[in-house]
Amino acid sequence: VQLQASGGGLVQPGGSLRLSCAASGRTFSSYAVAWFRQAPRKEREFVGVMRSSGRIYYADSVKGRFSISGDNAKNTVRLQMNSLKPEDAAVYYCAAGNPVLSYIESWRAYTYWGQGTQVTVSS
């Protein structure tokens, strides 16, 4: 599976961005698709995941502000980010795999990765 993340950019605090993760090679329906982010000098951080069942989980830090959705026709998973804060700034990655539930927040549990897209939140 090849993943292509896109949609990053510069946004003011309180603004919105929508990231997309497009897959080629196999359909997303076989995998859990997760979003992670990594800010400079910080660990890669779980943002959210859509499991193959369709169930979605979010990190507490983004719950209520971010939402994940899937477009099976386009084999794409999107991350809608609203009410962005400066601390949301990072490189955002999408990843695919089949982690068991207890490991869905671990980046090590995912096999396929996109290249990352930069999100900057600044006035």
Steps between C-alpha positions, in 0.01 A plus 500: 500500500631844406367796697503863396418765759405850393320813614739652749577867513504814708188592696423749773401384848134411500508413132440175318684267266410174337765240437459213259667163483463326167589135461605303199577133469228369730177635632485664838212279603752227588689719745480733790608846385649726761631852524808584702687823543848595599618840610870589517681330787187310599388140474265395222153541644178317425220722368226259398418182315222354291502125540395266220171455686433873458540570870696820563715594798661833581770623730360700790693806383302520175165354601217733404720700261626244251301245307596211273293386207543254217417518132501145370437606141821704502688269737570804713485575870469860613585680819291811556669726751303784653576752774869453440743600770870583478574172679339313208785609275698198382569276208195281459533145375245245394567135558328172427515165670307254708586562863304332773286741697745535786769621259309739277680799652846358441671617180703178505182300433454644150667359193444758227573871523445808295769763460357757739347842450591811699236682702597840637270687736609856548369851486 
